[in-house]
Amino acid sequence: MSTNRPFLLGVIAAIAALALIMGIMQMPGKAIAERAAADPVPPETPGHVDTPGHVDTMKIVVVNMNDVFDKMKERIVREDDLNRRRQELQAEIQKMTAEAQTLLKAHDAMKPDDPKRNETQEKIVQLQSDAEFAYKKGLAMLAKRELSDRQELYAMIRDAVDKYAADNKITLVLKMDDKRVTDSADTQSMEIAQRGVLYRDPSLDATAEIIKILNKE
């Protein structure tokens, strides 16, 4: 196998780029919170009509899902674990980068007719392949974990809402969002359309109580 030095430098640069991407990649946490918070909290069974013209008194509360996710201890724990796994993957690829650079130095020190020269070139190219495989496998693992975390965290919140509603005889729980609409042309219409509650009396806000249940305070 005959490979010139510029090509080997390109191989090493490709490995290093994977580590760099891992370092600047956005991890869950806020991303999980924003995507999960977009899912509505289905209301409990509303008050029923007992007799014509009479409706049971309804007790309604609202919950700010963004605040719940932001202050949820379990979400923080899971985010920290995902960040740790991301850092481990980045370190693994950085190690491959350093190994490839060491091999390149050894390659440059060899004479052109040294039989180990081609072997060293092959090792460098193999390192690039190994780094790409580790990168893709790692990203798939992180994406799968993020998906399951979002699903499980949302289930925990639903359970907390169910408990609060049952304990306080709440009829209806609505999701609210206090964030201002952005000036992004791509998302502005969707943000407006997703607003379920335009106004609520502060006394109807049960967000703090849901957070207490989740954090077992």
Secondary structure, DSSP 4 states (H G I P E B T S, - for coil): ----HHHHHHHHHHHHHHHHHHHHPPPTTHHHHHHHHTS--PPPPPP-EEETTEEPPP-EEEEEHHHHHHH-HHHHHHHHHHHHHHHHHHHHHHHHHHHHHHHHHHHHHS-TT-THHHHHHHHHHHHHHHHHHHHHHHHHHHHHHHHHHHHHHHHHHHHHHHHHHHHTT-SEEEEE--PPP-S-TTTHHHHHHT---S---GGGB-HHHHHHHHTT-
